Amino acid sequence: MYDAIVVGARCAGSPVGMLLSRRGHRVLVVDRATFPSDTVSTHYIQQRGLARLAAWGLLDELVATGVPAIKRMTVSYKDIVIAGFADAIGGVDATYAPRRTVLDPLLLEGARAAGAEVREGYTVHELIIEDGTVVGIRGSQAGGEVREERARIVIGADGTNSVVANAVGAEIYTRVPAECFVYYTYYSGLGIEDFHSRIGDRQQIGIWPTHDDLTLVAVMRKLDAYQDFRADVEGNFVSIARDIVPEFAEELTTKGTREHRFQPMRYLDNYYRQSHGDGWALVGDAGYHKDPLTGLGISDAFEYAELLADRVHEGLAGDRPPAEALADYQRVRDEKSHSSFEFTTSISTLELTPQLLAVFQALGSNADHAKDFFAMIGGGMTGEEFFAPERIAKLLGAGASA
């Protein structure tokens, strides 16, 4: 009998397992993958996410893997360019974009070191539900015998197509349709040190450094262009670079060498899903997902994994009723993520509203306010704080005077 079984061992599951184990709970973490293994990802970790790694004692381990530090960002919309970086957030003065083949094993080893039992290559076939309460799982490892494992709570950290969410019939209560698709790959020979996110006419390109002296290059287009894009992925990929950042496209074609295949990311809709019930909870993309354009997924996974671990511990320790603690987890998660969800679903249309366009125009001509913008991007300021009426009025006034 475990205190908790965590299904999924990547950016949300391993931290939950680690934090519960550190508090003395008996935890089983399972994943159908074996590690190291890759998964589609923006790679990007905000300063607030890195601050969580630092608090857990894992940031130095990540830095030691050789992932390059990013200390300057450029965000643009057509001819509006916003450049700069946030001040230190939680003591972290840089951001990183690690390969998931490096980050995920590091997180999983953190869970193991904390005392969690880990089973890789493990398939969950079904949940055990008795009298409406989830009490465990039935699964097998590497094609072996199907066995039952029981726990006081089963946590689904297994992504958008969550086995746990599907088994309990967790309903989506907020949905915003997806607007775009993404293709990304890695190039050597470019020497990129900064983070770039450039939006053109219904298309976007992202450029930032990652492990092994590689540069991740990602392009995004509206869904109505998907079939045409697939007909000539490389040609369309380079064409978007030429349209938005022609000087970079020149380096891409003359200095860069593509080192990997093109990876498609055709995401599901943005959503919030019911994330708790009798004997179960959801975390990470299993419970809440938004477009990858703003690169918030990993940092959100860390933050809300810690929140869930706190609330699960309260329930397991008898500090408050488990149902009350889990309901509070979902309420707090939704409140804290609301502004970034709204900002992401707005900007990921690749067509700014008149109000947001005016804000971008003002930011492009005001370095002080741009620092606040990057503080919001880095997680040191909430969307409510940045978009507070008095702040925006001051920003727009400064932009008009400029």
C-alpha positions in Angstrom: 0.0 0.0 0.0 1.5 3.3 -1.2 0.6 6.7 0.1 0.7 8.0 -3.5 1.1 6.6 -7.0 2.2 9.1 -9.6 1.5 8.2 -13.2 4.0 10.1 -15.4 7.6 10.9 -14.5 8.5 14.0 -16.5 8.3 17.7 -15.5 5.2 17.4 -13.2 5.3 13.8 -12.1 8.9 13.5 -10.9 8.7 16.7 -8.7 5.5 15.6 -7.1 7.0 12.2 -6.3 10.2 13.8 -5.0 8.4 16.3 -2.8 6.0 13.8 -1.3 8.9 11.4 -0.7 10.9 14.1 1.1 8.0 14.4 3.5 8.2 10.8 4.4 5.4 9.4 2.2 5.7 6.1 0.4 5.5 6.9 -3.3 5.5 4.9 -6.5 6.4 6.8 -9.7 5.7 5.0 -13.0 6.1 6.0 -16.7 5.6 4.0 -19.9 8.9 5.6 -21.2 12.4 4.7 -20.2 14.9 7.5 -19.6 16.7 9.3 -21.1 14.1 9.8 -23.8 12.9 12.8 -25.7 9.5 14.5 -25.8 8.1 17.5 -27.7 8.9 20.6 -25.7 9.7 24.3 -25.9 12.7 23.5 -23.6 12.4 26.9 -22.0 12.4 27.3 -18.2 11.4 30.7 -16.8 13.3 32.2 -13.9 10.4 31.3 -11.6 10.8 27.7 -12.7 14.5 27.8 -12.1 14.0 29.3 -8.7 11.9 26.1 -7.9 14.8 23.9 -9.1 17.2 25.9 -6.9 14.9 25.5 -3.8 14.8 21.7 -4.5 18.6 21.6 -4.8 18.6 20.7 -8.5 19.6 23.9 -10.3 23.3 23.4 -9.8 23.0 19.9 -11.2 21.2 21.3 -14.3 23.8 24.0 -14.8 26.6 21.5 -14.5 25.2 19.6 -17.6 26.6 22.5 -19.7 23.2 24.0 -20.8 24.0 27.6 -21.9 22.7 30.5 -19.8 20.4 33.0 -21.6 20.7 36.6 -20.4 19.0 38.6 -23.1 15.7 38.3 -24.8 14.2 39.9 -28.0 10.5 39.7 -28.5 9.0 41.3 -31.6 5.8 41.8 -33.5 6.3 42.8 -37.1 8.4 45.9 -36.9 8.0 46.4 -33.1 11.1 45.1 -31.2 11.2 44.7 -27.4 14.7 43.8 -26.1 16.2 43.3 -22.6 16.0 41.0 -19.7 14.4 40.9 -16.2 16.2 41.5 -13.0 17.0 38.5 -10.8 13.9 36.6 -9.8 14.1 34.4 -6.8 17.9 34.8 -7.0 18.1 33.6 -10.6 19.5 36.0 -13.1 19.4 33.8 -16.2 17.2 31.4 -18.0 17.9 28.0 -19.6 16.4 25.8 -22.3 17.7 22.3 -21.6 17.1 19.3 -23.8 14.5 17.0 -22.3 16.8 14.1 -22.6 18.9 15.9 -19.9 16.2 17.6 -17.8 13.8 14.7 -17.3 16.3 12.1 -16.1 17.7 14.7 -13.7 14.2 15.2 -12.2 13.5 11.5 -12.1 16.8 10.9 -10.2 15.7 13.6 -7.8 12.6 11.5 -7.0 14.7 8.4 -6.6 17.2 10.1 -4.3 14.3 11.3 -2.2 13.1 7.7 -1.7 10.4 7.2 -4.3 10.2 3.8 -6.0 10.5 4.3 -9.8 9.4 1.9 -12.5 10.3 2.9 -16.1 8.8 1.2 -19.1 5.6 0.6 -17.1 2.2 0.7 -18.7 -0.9 1.5 -16.7 -3.8 -0.6 -18.1 -6.6 0.7 -15.8 -7.4 2.4 -12.5 -8.8 0.4 -9.6 -12.0 2.2 -8.6 -14.1 1.0 -5.6 -17.3 2.7 -4.6 -16.5 5.7 -6.7 -13.0 6.1 -5.2 -9.7 5.5 -7.0 -7.7 3.2 -4.9 -4.9 2.1 -7.2 -3.7 1.0 -10.6 -3.3 -2.2 -12.6 -0.3 -2.2 -14.8 2.7 -4.1 -16.1 6.4 -3.5 -16.8 8.0 -4.4 -20.2 5.2 -6.8 -21.2 5.3 -8.6 -17.8 2.5 -9.8 -15.6 -0.3 -7.3 -14.9 -0.3 -6.5 -11.2 -2.3 -4.3 -8.8 -0.7 -1.5 -6.9 -2.8 0.4 -4.3 -2.5 3.8 -2.8 -4.3 6.5 -0.9 -4.2 8.7 -4.0 -3.3 8.3 -7.6 -1.9 11.4 -9.4 -2.1 11.7 -13.1 1.0 13.6 -14.5 0.7 11.8 -17.8 0.1 14.7 -20.3 -2.8 15.9 -22.4 -4.0 12.3 -23.2 -3.9 11.3 -19.6 -4.8 7.7 -18.7 -5.9 8.9 -15.3 -8.0 11.8 -16.6 -9.7 9.5 -19.1 -10.4 6.8 -16.6 -12.1 9.1 -14.2 -14.0 11.0 -16.9 -12.4 14.4 -15.8 -14.3 17.1 -17.7 -12.8 20.1 -19.4 -14.5 23.2 -18.0 -12.6 25.9 -19.9 -11.6 25.5 -23.5 -10.0 27.9 -26.0 -9.5 26.4 -29.5 -5.9 26.0 -30.7 -4.9 28.5 -33.4 -1.5 27.2 -34.7 0.9 24.4 -35.2 4.7 24.3 -34.6 7.7 22.6 -36.3 11.1 22.7 -34.6 14.6 21.3 -35.1 18.2 21.8 -34.0 21.1 23.4 -35.9 24.8 23.5 -35.2 27.2 26.2 -36.3 25.0 29.2 -35.4 26.5 30.4 -32.1 23.2 31.8 -30.8 23.4 33.1 -27.2 20.1 35.0 -26.8 16.4 34.1 -26.8 14.4 35.4 -29.8 10.7 35.2 -30.4 9.6 37.1 -33.5 6.0 37.3 -34.8 5.4 38.2 -38.5 2.3 38.1 -40.6 0.4 35.1 -39.2 3.6 33.3 -38.5 6.3 33.2 -35.8 9.9 32.0 -35.3 11.6 31.2 -32.0 15.4 30.8 -31.7 17.4 30.0 -28.5 20.4 27.9 -27.5 20.3 24.5 -25.9 22.7 21.7 -25.0 25.6 20.5 -27.1 26.2 23.9 -28.8 22.9 23.5 -30.7 20.3 26.1 -31.5 16.7 25.2 -31.3 14.7 26.9 -34.1 10.9 26.7 -34.1 8.4 28.1 -36.5 4.7 28.6 -35.9 1.9 29.1 -38.4 -1.9 29.2 -38.4 -3.7 25.8 -38.6 -5.2 26.6 -42.0 -1.6 26.4 -43.5 -0.8 23.0 -42.0 -1.3 20.9 -45.1 0.6 23.2 -47.4 3.4 23.5 -44.9 3.7 19.7 -44.6 4.2 19.4 -48.4 7.6 21.1 -48.1 8.6 21.4 -44.4 12.2 22.5 -45.0 11.4 25.0 -47.7 8.6 26.5 -45.7 10.7 26.5 -42.5 13.4 28.6 -44.2 10.9 30.8 -46.0 9.4 31.9 -42.6 12.9 32.7 -41.3 13.5 34.8 -44.4 10.2 36.6 -44.0 10.7 37.5 -40.3 14.4 37.6 -39.7 16.2 37.6 -43.1 19.7 38.2 -41.5 19.2 35.0 -39.4 17.9 33.0 -42.4 21.1 33.9 -44.2 23.2 32.4 -41.4 20.8 29.4 -41.1 21.4 28.5 -44.8 25.1 29.4 -45.0 26.6 28.5 -41.6 24.1 26.3 -40.0 23.8 22.5 -40.2 20.5 20.8 -39.4 21.3 18.0 -36.9 17.9 16.5 -36.4 14.6 15.8 -38.2 11.8 18.4 -38.0 9.6 17.7 -35.0 5.9 18.7 -35.4 3.8 20.0 -32.5 0.1 20.1 -33.3 -1.2 20.9 -29.9 -4.7 20.2 -28.5 -6.9 23.1 -27.5 -6.0 25.3 -24.5 -8.0 24.0 -21.5 -8.6 23.6 -17.8 -9.7 20.1 -16.8 -11.3 19.0 -13.5 -8.2 18.0 -11.6 -9.3 16.3 -8.4 -11.8 13.8 -7.1 -12.1 10.9 -4.7 -8.7 9.3 -4.6 -7.2 11.1 -7.6 -5.6 14.3 -8.8 -4.1 15.7 -12.1 -1.1 17.9 -12.5 0.8 19.3 -15.5 -0.7 19.1 -18.9 -3.1 16.4 -17.6 -5.0 19.1 -15.8 -4.2 22.4 -17.5 -2.7 23.1 -20.9 -2.0 26.2 -23.0 -0.3 27.0 -26.3 3.5 26.6 -26.3 4.1 30.1 -27.8 4.8 31.7 -24.4 7.0 28.8 -23.2 5.4 28.5 -19.7 4.7 24.8 -19.6 7.8 23.5 -17.7 7.7 26.3 -15.1 4.0 25.8 -14.6 4.6 22.1 -14.2 7.1 22.8 -11.4 5.0 25.4 -9.6 1.8 23.5 -9.6 3.5 20.2 -8.8 4.8 21.8 -5.7 1.4 23.2 -4.9 -0.2 19.8 -5.4 2.4 18.1 -3.2 1.7 20.5 -0.4 -2.0 19.9 -0.6 -1.7 16.1 -0.9 0.6 16.1 2.1 -1.9 18.0 4.1 -4.5 15.4 3.3 -2.3 12.4 3.9 -1.0 13.9 7.2 -4.5 14.6 8.4 -4.0 18.3 8.6 -7.2 18.9 6.6 -9.8 16.7 4.8 -8.2 15.4 1.5 -11.2 16.6 -0.6 -10.9 20.1 0.8 -7.1 20.2 0.3 -7.4 19.0 -3.4 -10.2 21.4 -4.1 -7.9 24.2 -2.8 -5.1 23.0 -5.1 -7.3 23.4 -8.2 -8.7 26.8 -7.0 -5.3 28.2 -6.4 -3.8 26.8 -9.6 -6.6 28.4 -11.6 -6.3 31.7 -9.9 -2.5 31.9 -10.3 -2.5 30.8 -13.9 -5.5 32.8 -15.2 -3.6 35.8 -16.4 -0.9 33.9 -18.2 -3.6 31.6 -19.7 -5.4 34.7 -21.0 -2.2 36.4 -22.3 -1.1 33.1 -24.0 -4.4 32.5 -25.8 -4.5 36.1 -26.9 -1.0 36.4 -28.3 -0.9 32.9 -29.8 -3.4 33.9 -32.4 -0.4 35.7 -34.0 -2.7 38.7 -34.5 -2.6 41.2 -31.6 -5.7 43.0 -30.4 -5.6 46.8 -30.8 -5.1 47.1 -27.1 -2.2 44.7 -27.0 -0.7 46.2 -30.1 -0.6 49.6 -28.4 1.1 48.1 -25.4 3.8 46.5 -27.6 4.4 49.7 -29.4 4.9 51.5 -26.2 7.2 48.8 -24.8 9.3 49.0 -28.0 10.3 52.6 -27.1 10.6 52.4 -23.3 13.4 50.2 -21.8 12.2 50.7 -18.2 8.8 49.4 -18.9 10.3 46.6 -21.2 12.1 45.4 -18.1 8.7 45.0 -16.4 7.5 43.1 -19.4 10.4 40.7 -19.1 9.7 40.4 -15.4 6.2 39.2 -16.3 7.7 36.8 -18.9 10.2 35.5 -16.3 7.5 35.0 -13.7 8.6 37.8 -11.3 5.4 39.8 -11.9 1.9 38.5 -12.6 -0.1 39.4 -15.6 -2.6 41.2 -13.3 0.3 43.3 -12.0 1.7 44.1 -15.4 -1.6 44.9 -17.1 -3.0 46.8 -14.1 -4.8 49.9 -15.5 -2.6 52.4 -13.7 0.6 50.7 -15.0 -0.8 50.5 -18.6 -1.9 54.1 -18.5 1.6 55.2 -17.4 3.2 53.0 -20.1 0.9 54.3 -22.9 1.5 57.9 -21.7 5.2 57.3 -21.8 4.9 55.8 -25.3 2.9 58.8 -26.6 5.5 61.2 -25.2 8.3 59.3 -26.8 
